[in-house]
Amino acid sequence: MNTFTRGLLAALAFSGFCSTAFGHGDVAPQPVNTDALPDVGEEWLTENPYRAEAAGEDVWAEAIIIGDSAYNQNCARCHGLGAVSGGLAPDLRYLEAEEYGDEWFVERFQHGYTQDGTTKMPAFGEILGQKAGWAIRTYIETRPDDGALDDYTARLTEIRDTLAAGEGDQDALRSELEDISANVETASGAPVSDSVVRRAVLALDGSDMAAKHAADALTIGLSATH
């Protein structure tokens, strides 16, 4: 099972239980398997080590998938599904994708936040560890900006429907999706957005289930924009 498929299945599973999980009390921190990511040492860093320019494209892509799952299990309750805040907590997508934003993020992740004797955010550093923290950071900083897909929604819906029907030239559609993906801006200023369009591009890998996986990815993403 490739990295994209694992991420897509996790997203589908999460979408199925989030409505019930969010309706109850505090959710206990969920462990994060970070074995696929390179070690970063015991001393906490002040800059994200999993960005593509520092660690390579493969590590960056793996960090996004791991961070996606870790965020949505541990952070989405307060900071919003897909890192889109509903106003309960800061919208982390807008933390600058540079050392200044990294320092703010890692300090809060490590130590949490207390105001007037009330814990606003628990400390996750010792519970989840540094590798999980930076994976979550990588996922967050690749979130698209608000409205980033608006100009493409109609065409993406057409492409989704074509793929779902098993029609169209997959190579041509993949090329078109790549062009759209390159123009989807992040909220953080990171150079590449891990948007639904990128996920659909990755799904079109020539396998027998490629069209279905790409259509499913677009369905999830387009639903989230409405």
N, C-alpha and C positions, 0 to 999 in steps of 0.2 A: 504494500500500500504506500503510495507516494506521499510526500509532504502535503501537497494540496488536498488530496483526498482525506487525509487525517483531519486537516483543518476544517474542511467542509462538513464532515460527519460530526465533528465536535460542535460546530455552529448549529447544525440541525438538532442535535440532542439538546443543546442548551436552550434553543428557542422553544422546545417542548416543555421544559420544566420551569422556566423562569417565572411564569405567572403564578405558579403555586409557591415557589420558594420565596418570592418577594412578598407574599402575603402573610408570612409568619414572623417570628422573632429573629434576632440576630443569627446570621448564618456563620457557623464555625469556619475558620480559615481552612481552605482546601490545599493539600500538598501539591507541589508542582514538580513534575519530572523534568529536570534540566540536564539529564545525562548527555543529550545530543549537542549541548553547547560547550565551548571550550572553557576551561577553568580561568578564573580571573583573580585568584589569590584570596587571601583572608582579609586583607585590609580593604576597606570600602573605597572604591574609586570615586572620582568627582566628575567623570565624563563617560558617556555611554561607550563601552568597548565593543558593542555588537553592531555598530553602524557599518554599512557596506565598505566605506572607504578605510575603515580600521581593520575589519575582520574578514572582508570578502563577501561576495553576493550570497554564497550558500549559507554562511553562518547568519547573515542578516535575515535571509528568508526563513530559516529555522527559528530564529528568535521571534519573528513576527507570529508564527504559528503557535509557539509555546506561550508567548505573551498574550495572544488572543484568548486562549483557553484560561490562562491564569488570571487575566484581568476580569473576564466575564464570570469567573467563579468567586473571585475575592473582592472585586472593586466595584462592579457594576451596580450593586445594590444602592450605593450612595452616589457614584459618579456617572451612572447612566449606561445603558446598553450601548455597546460600540463606542464608549467614551463620550457620548453625547449627553451632557449634563441636563437634567431637568430642573436645575436650580437649587437642589438640596446641597450640593457640594460644588467646588470649582470645576470648570470645564477644562480638563487636563490637556485637551487637544491643542490649546493655545500656548502651552509652555514652549518657549523657543527651543528648537532642535540644535542647541549649542550648549557649551559648558554652563552658562548661567542657568538655563532651564534645568539641566541635569542636576546641578547642586541643589536647587530647590526641591526637585522631585526626590532625590535620594535621601535628603534630610528628613522629609516627611515620611517616606516609605520606611526608613530605618526606625525613627523615633516616634512617629505618630504626631498628633496635635491635640493639645488640651487648652481650653479657654474657660476662664473663671471656674476652674475646678472640674469642668465637664470634659470628658474625652470626646472630641469631635471625630478623631480618626485614631484607630488603634495602631500600635507599632507592629509592623510586619517584618522588620529586618531579621530578627532572630527566628521567626516562625517560618518564613519562606526562603530566606537567604538572598545573597547578592545576585546570583545568576538569575533567579526568578525576577528580582526587582528590575534588572536591566532588560530582561525580555519583555516585561510589561511596559517599560519605558519605550522600547523599540516599537512595540505595537501601537502605543498611544500616539507617538510622534508621526506615524505614517497615516493617521486618520485624515480623510478628506475634509476640507473646509466646508462649512455650511453652504449649500447651494452649488457645490462644485460639479454636481452631475446634472443640474437643471437643464442645461443646454443640450444634453445628450439623452435625456430620459426617453423621449419618444423613439429615437433610433435604437436605443438599447432594448426597449420593449419589443420592437420589431425583430431584432436579432435573437432575443430570448425565445420568441414564438417560433421563429424559423428553426432554431436548434432543437427546441422541444418537439417539433414535428419531424425531426430527422431529415430536414431539407437544407438546401443551400450548400455552397462551396466552403467547407470548413477552413481551408487555408486562406481564402479571401476574407472570411469573417474574422479569423484570428488576426490578420493584418490590420483590418479596420479597427478592431478592439485595441490593438497595440497603439495605434495612432491616437485613439480617444484616451487611453490610459496615460499616455505621456503628457496630456494636457490637463489632467485632474490635479488640482493644487491641494497641498496639505494645509491644515490650519497652523501648524508649527513652523512652517518654512522649510521643512525637510524636503530634499530634492525629488524624492519619489513617493508617491502615494500608494499605499496598499489598499486601493479601492476595490469595489466589487468588479470593476472592469479588469483590473490586473488578475484577480482570482479567476475570472472567466478565461482570460488568456492562458493562464497556467493549466486550466482544465483541458484545453484543446490541445492535447498532447499526442493525438493520433491513435489513442486506445479505443476499444470498442464502445466504452461508456463515455467517451469524451464529450459528445454533444449533450448528453443528459446531465453530466456533472456541470458543464458550463451553463446550461439553462437553469439548473438548480441554484448555482451561485448568483446568477443575475436575478432570479426570483427573490432570493433572500435579500439581496442588496437593494433592489428596487422597492421592495415592501418596506424596508427600513427608512427610505427617504420620504415616505408619505405619512 
